[in-house]
Amino acid sequence: MRNLTAFVFICLTLTSCSLFEKNGIEVQIKNATKETVTQVEFSTTEKLESVVLDSIGPNIQYTGFLPMSKNKVDGRYTLSFIRSNGKKEIVGKGYYSNGAALNNRVLIEVKRDTTVFEFVTP
């Protein structure tokens, strides 16, 4: 009986991914324009943590992680940046619930005239 209990415990521990996952979302931001974008910030509406970059050059991709362990309420994700012409863009997309990310990753592509978000769930 003791061996069965130990076996069940080991199986549950190894298969429970949530024991090892951090609460947050991986973010990939690709600048698909011919110009550098500056003052790049990706955060939640609560703004408790942010991914901040000075700039992303043309056709460059950045990958990082936005921790959300302090988030407690529902909200959305926000990307803000300044285009080379000085225009500030603020784009809000997606959704998180009770401070927890519903997706593992967000792929963001900054294009000449729009910004595209794609949320990925395993």
Secondary structure as the mmCIF struct_conf table of DSSP 4:
data_model
#
loop_
_struct_conf.conf_type_id
_struct_conf.id
_struct_conf.beg_label_comp_id
_struct_conf.beg_label_asym_id
_struct_conf.beg_label_seq_id
_struct_conf.end_label_comp_id
_struct_conf.end_label_asym_id
_struct_conf.end_label_seq_id
HELX_RH_AL_P HELX_RH_AL_P1 ARG A 2 THR A 15
HELX_RH_3T_P HELX_RH_3T_P1 CYS A 17 LEU A 19
TURN_TY1_P TURN_TY1_P1 PHE A 20 PHE A 20
BEND BEND1 ASN A 23 ASN A 23
STRN STRN1 GLY A 24 ASN A 31
BEND BEND2 THR A 33 GLU A 35
STRN STRN2 VAL A 37 THR A 44
TURN_TY1_P TURN_TY1_P2 THR A 45 GLU A 46
BEND BEND3 LEU A 48 GLU A 49
STRN STRN3 SER A 50 ILE A 56
TURN_TY1_P TURN_TY1_P3 PRO A 58 ASN A 59
STRN STRN4 GLN A 61 PRO A 67
TURN_TY1_P TURN_TY1_P4 SER A 69 LYS A 70
BEND BEND4 VAL A 73 VAL A 73
STRN STRN5 GLY A 75 ILE A 82
TURN_TY1_P TURN_TY1_P5 SER A 84 ASN A 85
BEND BEND5 GLY A 86 GLY A 86
STRN STRN6 LYS A 88 SER A 97
TURN_TY1_P TURN_TY1_P6 ASN A 98 GLY A 99
STRN STRN7 ALA A 100 ALA A 101
BEND BEND6 LEU A 102 ASN A 104
STRN STRN8 ARG A 105 VAL A 110
BEND BEND7 ARG A 112 ASP A 113
STRN STRN9 THR A 115 VAL A 120
#
